[in-house]
Amino acid sequence: MAERNENEFLDDLDALEAEFDEQEEAEPTEDELAADALAIVTAERDEFKDRFMRALADAENSRKRSDRDRKEAENYGGSKLARDLLPVYDNMKRALEAATNEQREFSAALIEGIELTMRELINVFGKHGITPVTPEVGDKFDPKVHQAMFEAPVLGAKAGEIIQVAAEGFMLFDRLLRPAQVGVSSSTS
């Protein structure tokens, strides 16, 4: 019986040893745990880095957009006021053109005051990026900066040539504030 107990004891010992080996294999080692933790931390870091880079790019895009909007507001914010001042310019120009030599002699101070005011208005326009569009008779009609007020056949003029300038146009930097109002030839000869 002692032998039997000894064999059972050895079998039990082998079973315990096998069970212990299985548990040892199932439980990760410290190196494996450290490697897993490092992989998790690295993945987290990469995600945060990606988020940070996207946030940085968004902030840079927002800065550029706000700079562009600020410049646009600076350049074109007064366009409504500028449009409202154009009839003042037109009326002053008509007044100066309508003055005869006799009226200029009789009301020299008044005419000089209107001329000075007109020059100052032109200087203010220039300071704020408002430039005139002044087509000449014989120039080619450009629908981007001209508005055809009428079309008429004129001998010696090609179709699409400007035959009369009714009013100057104006640009505000690179935008059309008001097209020049012109008459256009419809002749084909």
C-alpha positions in Angstrom: 0.0 0.0 0.0 2.9 2.3 0.6 3.8 2.0 -3.0 0.4 2.9 -4.1 0.4 5.9 -2.0 3.8 6.8 -3.3 2.5 6.5 -6.9 -0.6 8.4 -6.2 1.5 11.0 -4.5 3.8 11.2 -7.6 0.8 11.4 -9.9 -0.7 14.2 -7.7 2.7 16.0 -7.8 2.8 15.7 -11.6 -0.7 17.0 -11.9 0.1 20.0 -9.6 3.2 20.7 -11.5 1.3 20.7 -14.8 -1.4 22.9 -13.3 1.2 25.3 -12.1 2.9 25.4 -15.5 -0.5 26.2 -17.1 -1.2 29.0 -14.7 2.3 30.4 -15.3 1.8 30.3 -19.1 -1.7 31.9 -18.7 -0.5 34.8 -16.6 1.5 37.4 -18.5 4.9 38.2 -17.4 6.1 41.6 -16.2 7.7 42.2 -19.6 4.5 41.4 -21.5 2.5 43.7 -19.2 5.0 46.5 -19.7 4.9 46.0 -23.5 1.1 46.1 -23.5 1.0 49.2 -21.3 3.6 50.8 -23.6 1.5 50.0 -26.7 -1.6 51.5 -25.1 0.3 54.7 -24.0 1.8 55.0 -27.5 -1.6 54.6 -29.2 -3.0 57.3 -26.9 -0.1 59.6 -27.5 -0.5 59.2 -31.3 -4.2 60.0 -31.0 -3.6 63.1 -28.9 -0.8 64.2 -31.3 -3.2 63.8 -34.2 -5.9 65.8 -32.4 -3.4 68.5 -31.5 -2.1 68.8 -35.1 -5.7 69.1 -36.4 -6.5 71.7 -33.7 -3.4 73.6 -34.7 -4.3 73.5 -38.4 -7.8 74.7 -37.6 -6.5 77.5 -35.5 -4.1 78.6 -38.3 -7.0 78.4 -40.9 -9.2 80.5 -38.6 -6.4 83.1 -38.2 -6.0 83.3 -42.0 -9.7 83.5 -42.5 -10.1 86.3 -40.0 -7.1 88.2 -41.5 -8.7 87.9 -44.9 -12.1 89.0 -43.6 -10.5 91.9 -41.7 -8.7 93.1 -44.9 -11.9 92.7 -46.9 -13.9 94.7 -44.4 -11.2 97.3 -44.3 -11.1 97.6 -48.1 -14.8 97.1 -49.0 -16.6 98.0 -45.9 -17.3 101.6 -47.1 -18.5 100.6 -50.5 -22.1 101.6 -49.7 -21.0 105.1 -48.6 -18.8 105.3 -51.7 -21.7 104.4 -54.0 -23.8 107.1 -52.2 -21.1 109.7 -52.9 -20.9 109.0 -56.6 -24.0 111.1 -57.5 -22.3 114.0 -55.6 -19.3 113.6 -57.8 -21.5 113.5 -60.9 -23.4 116.6 -59.9 -20.3 118.6 -59.1 -18.8 117.6 -62.4 -21.9 118.6 -64.3 -22.0 121.9 -62.5 -18.4 122.6 -63.5 -19.0 121.6 -67.1 -22.2 123.7 -67.3 -20.5 126.9 -66.2 -19.9 129.2 -69.1 -17.0 131.6 -69.4 -19.2 134.5 -68.5 -20.4 132.7 -65.3 -16.9 131.8 -64.5 -15.9 135.5 -64.6 -18.9 136.7 -62.7 -18.8 133.9 -60.0 -15.1 133.1 -60.0 -14.9 132.5 -56.2 -18.0 130.1 -56.3 -16.5 128.1 -59.3 -13.1 128.0 -57.6 -14.8 126.6 -54.4 -16.6 123.9 -56.4 -13.3 123.0 -58.2 -11.5 122.8 -54.9 -14.3 120.6 -53.4 -14.2 118.4 -56.5 -10.4 118.0 -56.2 -10.7 117.1 -52.5 -13.4 114.5 -53.3 -11.2 113.0 -55.9 -8.3 112.9 -53.4 -10.4 111.2 -50.8 -11.6 108.7 -53.4 -8.0 107.9 -54.3 -7.0 107.5 -50.7 -9.7 104.9 -50.2 -9.0 102.9 -53.4 -11.8 104.4 -55.5 -10.6 104.9 -59.1 -12.5 106.2 -62.1 -13.3 104.0 -65.1 -13.1 106.6 -68.0 -13.7 105.0 -71.4 -13.1 107.1 -74.5 -15.1 107.3 -77.7 -13.7 104.6 -80.0 -12.8 102.2 -77.2 -14.1 98.6 -77.3 -17.2 98.0 -75.1 -16.3 95.8 -72.1 -19.3 94.4 -70.3 -17.2 93.9 -67.1 -16.7 97.6 -66.6 -19.2 99.3 -69.0 -23.0 99.5 -69.0 -24.6 100.0 -72.5 -27.3 102.7 -72.1 -28.2 102.5 -75.8 -27.1 101.1 -79.1 -27.1 103.0 -82.3 -25.7 102.7 -85.8 -22.9 105.2 -86.5 -21.0 105.4 -89.8 -17.3 104.7 -89.6 -17.7 103.0 -86.2 -17.3 99.3 -85.8 -19.9 97.3 -83.9 -19.2 97.2 -80.2 -17.3 100.5 -80.1 -18.1 103.1 -77.6 -19.7 106.1 -79.4 -20.7 108.2 -76.3 -19.8 108.3 -72.6 -22.8 109.3 -70.5 -21.2 108.8 -67.0 -17.8 107.6 -65.6 -17.7 104.3 -63.8 -15.7 103.6 -60.6 -13.7 100.7 -59.2 -13.2 100.1 -55.5 -9.8 98.4 -55.5 -10.5 95.4 -57.8 -14.3 95.5 -57.5 -16.7 97.4 -59.8 -18.5 100.0 -57.8 -20.4 101.5 -60.7 -20.0 100.6 -64.4 -19.3 103.4 -66.9 -22.5 104.3 -68.7 -21.9 104.4 -72.5 -23.6 104.3 -75.9 -22.4 101.5 -78.2 -22.3 101.4 -82.0 -24.4 98.7 -83.6 -22.9 99.3 -87.1 -21.4 96.5 -89.0 -19.4 98.6 -91.4 
